[in-house]
Amino acid sequence: EKDIRKRLVSSCVRSIVAHKIPSLEFLQMSRSMQQLSQYAHSANAAGTTESLDGVQGRAEGSGTLWDQDMEQDAIRTLVEDAKVSIALRVLNDYMRWELTTSEADKDAVAQDLCSRNDRLRPQDVHQKHAAVEESLGYILFLAMNHVEAMQLMDCILLVEHIAMVLEQSPDPRVSDNPKMQGTQVLQYFFCLCKHVDELNTEQLLARMEERQVLLKVVRRVLKMHDWSRQSVGLITEGIACLCSQEDFQTSWTAHLPDQEARVSMLEYENVTNSLLTEAESIGDRMEWRRGIRPLLDFYGRVKRGR
């Protein structure tokens, strides 16, 4: 059974190809992406596997993708087959089309694709497009949790992707699917900041500064209401990771270039304080406060303006 699953995972990963968007070939990729997402999710949810017990490097969280305490076939295959950057490129190309194409033009595209495949209905086309966005986006998020995947990824494109989606997508609502890109890119931001020290830090920070990614993330979260502590807490931890980075500490004023931007950053302090209050209610305040200490210190620097 395990060998069969590995072969299916490999087949799904091989199907990640930069097809023209929109096209029938791109639509055909949706089923493989849904299957791969399901494999990755089930492995992520399953947790410990006996076959990997006692592997050196896992106990302190410092092991590699190849010695985790859970099955990671989908993500390992994505990395081993060098499909990480291709997957990001496909998702970025699709989102650029999705965000810049009018609803009328999308309907026209659906009708055209249906005319070339009599088994398709217009609603099928829309559903398959959404399935690729959700499934491929989720797979990439799971991959980004591993530095090995991030090191193979075009992280400059990732910065551009995060900025593009935050600029052009509507503000997410609580009822929205959190695996769609309007929300998912905020988790990408966390992963990027978490691993930035092990990537091309100077180049990435320069592009994040150019695209004002920190400010876009902060302002997106400030517009979010009734989101879970886990969701906003993850983003906040990402900002704290960024604030701990030495190069950021010497160039932060370029990331918040004017008074309006700094006011937004200080408004985020209210979000942080709410998270600390919630953490206190479950007896987790001191530990979580230590984890975000660089961000708490950063608020002081912003207030002083230096």
C-alpha positions in Angstrom: 0.0 0.0 0.0 2.8 2.4 0.9 4.5 1.7 -2.5 1.3 2.3 -4.3 0.9 5.7 -2.5 4.4 6.7 -3.4 3.8 5.9 -7.1 0.6 7.9 -7.0 2.3 10.8 -5.3 5.1 10.8 -7.9 2.5 10.8 -10.7 0.7 13.8 -9.2 4.0 15.7 -8.8 5.1 15.0 -12.4 1.8 16.5 -13.6 2.9 20.0 -12.3 3.7 21.6 -15.6 3.6 25.3 -16.6 0.6 25.0 -19.0 -0.9 27.9 -20.8 -3.5 29.6 -18.6 -6.4 29.2 -19.3 -6.3 25.9 -21.3 -7.8 22.4 -21.2 -4.3 21.1 -20.2 -4.3 23.4 -17.1 -7.8 22.2 -16.2 -6.7 18.5 -16.4 -4.1 19.3 -13.7 -6.8 20.1 -11.1 -7.5 16.4 -10.2 -3.9 15.6 -9.7 -3.4 18.7 -7.5 -6.5 17.8 -5.4 -5.1 14.2 -4.9 -1.6 15.5 -4.0 -3.2 18.0 -1.5 -5.1 15.2 0.1 -2.0 13.0 0.4 -0.1 15.9 1.9 -2.9 16.8 4.3 -3.4 13.3 5.5 0.3 12.9 6.2 0.5 16.2 8.0 -2.5 15.3 10.2 -1.4 11.7 10.9 1.6 12.7 13.0 4.1 10.2 14.4 5.0 7.0 12.4 6.8 4.2 14.2 9.2 3.6 11.3 10.8 7.0 12.0 11.0 6.8 15.8 14.3 7.7 17.2 15.7 9.3 14.1 18.5 11.7 15.1 17.8 15.3 14.6 14.0 15.4 15.2 13.9 15.8 18.9 15.0 19.4 19.0 13.2 20.3 15.8 16.4 20.6 13.9 16.1 17.6 11.6 15.7 17.8 7.8 12.7 17.1 5.6 14.0 13.5 5.4 14.0 12.7 9.1 10.6 14.0 10.2 8.3 12.3 12.7 5.6 11.9 10.1 5.3 10.7 6.5 6.1 13.5 4.1 6.1 11.7 0.8 4.2 14.5 -1.1 6.5 17.3 0.1 9.7 15.2 -0.2 8.8 14.2 -3.8 8.1 17.8 -4.7 11.6 18.7 -3.5 13.4 15.7 -4.9 11.8 16.2 -8.4 12.7 19.9 -8.3 9.1 20.9 -8.7 8.9 23.6 -6.0 9.7 26.6 -8.1 7.6 25.3 -11.0 4.7 24.9 -8.6 5.1 28.5 -7.4 5.4 29.7 -11.0 2.2 27.9 -12.0 0.3 29.3 -9.0 1.6 32.8 -9.7 0.7 32.7 -13.4 -2.8 31.5 -12.5 -3.3 34.2 -9.8 -2.1 36.9 -12.2 -4.8 35.7 -14.7 -7.4 35.3 -12.0 -6.9 38.7 -10.5 -6.7 40.7 -13.7 -9.5 39.0 -15.7 -13.0 40.3 -15.5 -15.9 38.0 -14.6 -17.3 38.5 -18.1 -14.0 37.4 -19.7 -13.8 34.4 -17.3 -17.3 33.3 -18.4 -16.2 33.7 -22.0 -13.2 31.6 -21.4 -15.3 28.9 -19.7 -17.7 28.8 -22.7 -14.7 28.5 -25.1 -13.2 25.6 -23.2 -16.6 23.9 -23.0 -16.9 24.2 -26.8 -13.7 22.1 -27.1 -14.7 19.5 -24.6 -18.3 18.4 -24.6 -18.0 16.9 -21.1 -17.3 20.2 -19.5 -19.9 22.7 -18.2 -19.0 26.4 -17.5 -19.3 25.7 -13.7 -16.9 22.8 -14.0 -14.3 25.2 -15.4 -14.7 27.6 -12.6 -14.6 24.8 -10.0 -11.4 23.3 -11.5 -9.7 26.7 -11.5 -10.5 27.2 -7.9 -9.4 23.6 -7.1 -5.9 24.3 -8.6 -5.6 27.6 -6.5 -6.7 25.9 -3.3 -4.8 22.6 -3.7 -1.6 23.9 -5.2 -1.5 26.8 -2.7 -1.9 24.4 0.2 0.8 22.1 -1.0 3.2 25.0 -1.3 2.4 26.2 2.2 3.2 22.7 3.6 6.4 22.7 1.6 7.4 26.2 2.8 7.5 25.0 6.3 10.7 23.2 5.4 13.8 25.2 4.7 15.0 22.6 2.1 12.0 23.5 0.0 12.5 27.3 0.5 16.1 27.0 -0.6 15.0 25.5 -3.9 12.2 28.0 -4.4 12.4 31.3 -6.3 11.9 33.4 -3.2 12.0 36.6 -5.1 9.0 35.4 -7.0 7.4 34.4 -3.7 7.8 38.0 -2.5 6.3 39.3 -5.7 3.5 36.8 -5.4 2.6 37.8 -1.8 2.7 41.5 -2.8 0.5 41.0 -5.9 -2.2 39.0 -4.1 -2.3 41.4 -1.2 -2.6 44.4 -3.6 -5.2 43.0 -6.0 -7.3 40.5 -4.0 -10.3 41.6 -1.9 -10.0 41.6 1.8 -10.8 38.1 3.1 -13.8 37.4 5.2 -14.1 34.9 8.1 -16.4 32.8 5.9 -13.8 32.6 3.1 -11.9 29.4 2.5 -8.5 29.9 4.3 -6.7 27.8 1.7 -7.5 30.4 -1.1 -4.7 32.8 -1.9 -6.2 35.9 -0.3 -5.5 34.3 3.1 -2.9 31.7 2.3 -0.2 34.3 1.2 -0.2 35.6 4.8 1.0 32.1 5.8 3.6 32.2 3.1 4.8 35.5 4.7 5.2 33.7 8.0 7.3 30.9 6.3 9.4 33.4 4.4 10.2 35.3 7.6 10.8 32.1 9.6 13.5 31.0 7.2 14.9 34.3 5.9 18.2 33.9 7.8 18.9 30.7 5.8 18.0 32.2 2.4 19.5 35.1 0.4 18.6 37.5 3.2 19.9 40.8 1.7 18.3 40.3 -1.6 15.0 39.2 -0.1 14.8 42.1 2.3 15.5 44.5 -0.5 12.6 43.1 -2.6 10.3 43.1 0.5 11.2 46.7 1.0 10.6 47.6 -2.6 7.2 45.9 -2.6 6.3 47.1 0.9 5.4 43.6 1.9 5.4 44.2 5.7 3.1 47.1 5.4 0.7 45.2 3.1 0.6 42.3 5.6 0.0 44.6 8.6 -2.8 46.5 6.8 -4.5 43.3 5.6 -4.5 41.9 9.1 -5.9 45.2 10.6 -8.9 44.7 8.3 -9.5 41.2 9.4 -12.2 40.7 12.1 -13.0 37.7 14.2 -10.1 35.6 13.0 -8.8 32.9 15.1 -5.9 33.5 17.5 -4.0 30.7 15.6 -4.3 32.5 12.3 -3.3 36.0 13.4 -0.8 34.6 15.9 1.1 32.8 13.1 1.3 36.1 11.1 2.4 37.9 14.2 5.2 35.3 14.8 6.3 35.9 11.2 6.6 39.7 11.8 8.6 38.9 15.0 11.0 36.7 13.1 11.5 39.5 10.6 12.1 42.0 13.4 14.8 39.7 14.9 16.8 39.8 11.6 19.9 42.0 11.9 19.7 43.4 8.4 16.0 44.4 9.0 16.9 46.2 12.2 19.3 48.5 10.3 16.9 49.2 7.5 13.4 49.1 9.0 12.7 52.7 8.3 12.7 51.8 4.5 10.0 49.2 5.2 7.9 51.8 6.9 8.8 54.9 5.0 6.4 57.5 6.2 4.3 58.5 9.2 1.2 56.9 7.9 3.0 53.5 7.5 4.4 53.7 11.1 0.9 54.6 12.4 -0.4 51.3 10.8 2.5 49.4 12.4 1.7 50.8 15.8 -2.0 50.0 15.3 -0.9 46.4 15.0 0.4 46.6 18.6 -3.3 46.5 19.6 -3.6 43.1 17.7 -0.5 41.9 19.5 -1.8 42.9 22.9 -5.1 41.1 22.3 -3.1 38.0 21.4 -1.1 38.3 24.6 -4.4 38.7 26.6 -5.8 35.5 25.0 -2.5 33.7 25.7 -2.7 34.7 29.3 -6.2 33.2 29.6 -4.7 29.8 28.6 -1.6 30.1 30.7 0.7 30.7 27.7 1.4 34.4 28.0 5.1 34.3 29.2 6.1 31.7 26.6 4.4 33.5 23.8 5.7 36.9 24.9 9.3 35.5 24.8 8.6 34.2 21.2 7.5 37.6 19.9 10.0 39.7 22.0 11.7 41.2 18.9 8.3 42.6 17.7 7.5 44.1 21.1 10.9 45.8 21.1 10.3 46.9 17.6 7.2 48.8 18.6 9.4 50.9 20.9 11.8 51.7 18.1 8.9 52.8 15.8 7.6 55.1 18.6 11.0 56.6 19.0 11.4 56.9 15.2 14.8 55.3 15.2 
